[in-house]
Amino acid sequence: MSPHATDPDTSTSYSNYTSAISERLPHTDAQVPAHRLREFELKGGVFVVTGGAQGLGLTLAEALVEAGGIVYCLDIQKEPTAPFYETQGRVAKQFGGSLSYRHVDVQNAELVDEVIASIAAEHSRLDGLVAAAGIQNVKPALEFTPNDIDRMMGVNFKGVFHSAVSCAKQMIKYKTPGSMVLIGSMSGLNANKGLNSSIYNSSKAAVIQLGRNLAMEWCKAVETSEGKKPIRVNVLCPGNIMTPMVENDFKNDPSLRKTWEEANMLGRISEMKEYRGAVLFMLSDASSFMTASHLVIDGGYTAW
Ligand SMILES: NC(=O)c1ccc[n+]([C@@H]2O[C@H](COP(=O)([O-])OP(=O)(O)OC[C@H]3O[C@@H](n4cnc5c(N)ncnc54)[C@H](O)[C@@H]3O)[C@@H](O)[C@H]2O)c1
């Protein structure tokens, strides 16, 4: 029925219908609201990004600052990298948020706890985590030593666990319900063509499972004046991304690039910036009904 028609029985329902339609139409200039897509806003929120010295972590940290976040990158590298300083210079003044650095090995549970507690204390809140610190070790399973396994699981699994637990403690303490994005990988769901990485892939499968369990434990963890609120936990599973980690893989085996490019439906390696929208969605109220889930962004690699 046309929204312009008149209905003798329910004359008021048409105005409701018309306004519902107009909400979905593009705004004219005069109608543009003060805030577009407010549910993606992170203004004033405090966020921790592990592995934020470079690569995917740093790119995602930049996106959070652009959305108004106060962002702390935690990384094992003693000093901030040149890309970190470049990013800091680019975003700090422009967007109102801020980007800071803390030297932390995520395997050191006590230190992680201490640093995250001091960040939360400074702002009396903590709103989110991106757990991106990770390592790769490409080696046939027959050559993996027990130490290799401990190191990989120590960073990729235990490090994610410590980071998430330390953040949850502060969210509970300061009564700030929040959201966590654990960086998993499509490698947690498949075996990558041409890549001997049994332990890496297992560590990422563990992260995907960890996300589900933490989400369940913390679904009503934060006591607020409006009742119990969740700490949402989700896992982002990227496909192949051009980062320093992958540049290193290609240096060790130049044939890998072609193998991986041909292994997904889009026929290319992704860029770090292609995950900015996902992390903003997952950390903001735009994903308020999403928890215990994993989001796969892999150009179709795992679907065929
Ligand atoms: N590059 C890819 O194709 C790809 C795909 C899927 C998932 N991932 C995941 O994305 C995340 C980021 O990887 P990237 O490709 O940007 O790699 P990267 O090596 O460029 O960055 C990883 C960062 O983690 C830091 N780090 C390593 N060990 C640490 C520790 N013990 N404590 C604190 N920081 C530590 C490193 O210093 C580095 O800054 C990792 O979890 C990785 O497994 C990468």
PDBQT file of the ligand as one rigid body, heavy atoms in Angstrom, charges set to zero:
ROOT
HETATM    1  N1  LIG A 401      49.528 -11.772   9.286  1.00  0.00    +0.000 N 
HETATM    2  C1  LIG A 401      48.564 -12.652   9.065  1.00  0.00    +0.000 C 
HETATM    3  O1  LIG A 401      48.348 -13.138   7.941  1.00  0.00    +0.000 OA
HETATM    4  C2  LIG A 401      47.663 -13.054  10.207  1.00  0.00    +0.000 A 
HETATM    5  C3  LIG A 401      46.530 -13.777   9.902  1.00  0.00    +0.000 A 
HETATM    6  C4  LIG A 401      45.675 -14.143  10.922  1.00  0.00    +0.000 A 
HETATM    7  C5  LIG A 401      45.951 -13.796  12.220  1.00  0.00    +0.000 A 
HETATM    8  N2  LIG A 401      47.081 -13.086  12.502  1.00  0.00    +0.000 N 
HETATM    9  C6  LIG A 401      47.327 -12.738  13.893  1.00  0.00    +0.000 C 
HETATM   10  O2  LIG A 401      47.334 -11.324  14.013  1.00  0.00    +0.000 OA
HETATM   11  C7  LIG A 401      48.122 -10.955  15.140  1.00  0.00    +0.000 C 
HETATM   12  C8  LIG A 401      49.130  -9.885  14.726  1.00  0.00    +0.000 C 
HETATM   13  O3  LIG A 401      50.036 -10.483  13.812  1.00  0.00    +0.000 OA
HETATM   14  P1  LIG A 401      50.871  -9.698  12.721  1.00  0.00    +0.000 P 
HETATM   15  O4  LIG A 401      50.768 -10.454  11.479  1.00  0.00    +0.000 OA
HETATM   16  O5  LIG A 401      50.550  -8.246  12.768  1.00  0.00    +0.000 OA
HETATM   17  O6  LIG A 401      52.323 -10.007  13.304  1.00  0.00    +0.000 OA
HETATM   18  P2  LIG A 401      53.532  -9.058  13.723  1.00  0.00    +0.000 P 
HETATM   19  O7  LIG A 401      54.663  -9.977  14.023  1.00  0.00    +0.000 OA
HETATM   20  O8  LIG A 401      53.734  -7.997  12.726  1.00  0.00    +0.000 OA
HETATM   21  O9  LIG A 401      52.993  -8.393  15.080  1.00  0.00    +0.000 OA
HETATM   22  C9  LIG A 401      52.899  -9.104  16.265  1.00  0.00    +0.000 C 
HETATM   23  C10 LIG A 401      53.237  -8.194  17.405  1.00  0.00    +0.000 C 
HETATM   24  O10 LIG A 401      53.161  -8.940  18.625  1.00  0.00    +0.000 OA
HETATM   25  C11 LIG A 401      54.272  -8.588  19.433  1.00  0.00    +0.000 C 
HETATM   26  N3  LIG A 401      54.576  -9.681  20.362  1.00  0.00    +0.000 N 
HETATM   27  C12 LIG A 401      55.115 -10.894  20.084  1.00  0.00    +0.000 A 
HETATM   28  N4  LIG A 401      55.320 -11.575  21.216  1.00  0.00    +0.000 NA
HETATM   29  C13 LIG A 401      54.868 -10.785  22.238  1.00  0.00    +0.000 A 
HETATM   30  C14 LIG A 401      54.815 -10.941  23.646  1.00  0.00    +0.000 A 
HETATM   31  N5  LIG A 401      55.267 -12.049  24.248  1.00  0.00    +0.000 N 
HETATM   32  N6  LIG A 401      54.310  -9.939  24.373  1.00  0.00    +0.000 NA
HETATM   33  C15 LIG A 401      53.863  -8.792  23.781  1.00  0.00    +0.000 A 
HETATM   34  N7  LIG A 401      53.917  -8.596  22.463  1.00  0.00    +0.000 NA
HETATM   35  C16 LIG A 401      54.400  -9.575  21.688  1.00  0.00    +0.000 A 
HETATM   36  C17 LIG A 401      55.396  -8.363  18.433  1.00  0.00    +0.000 C 
HETATM   37  O11 LIG A 401      56.462  -7.625  18.983  1.00  0.00    +0.000 OA
HETATM   38  C18 LIG A 401      54.659  -7.637  17.327  1.00  0.00    +0.000 C 
HETATM   39  O12 LIG A 401      54.651  -6.247  17.538  1.00  0.00    +0.000 OA
HETATM   40  C19 LIG A 401      48.780 -12.236  15.650  1.00  0.00    +0.000 C 
HETATM   41  O13 LIG A 401      48.033 -12.757  16.730  1.00  0.00    +0.000 OA
HETATM   42  C20 LIG A 401      48.673 -13.159  14.452  1.00  0.00    +0.000 C 
HETATM   43  O14 LIG A 401      48.689 -14.518  14.830  1.00  0.00    +0.000 OA
HETATM   44  C21 LIG A 401      47.942 -12.692  11.513  1.00  0.00    +0.000 A 
ENDROOT
TORSDOF 0
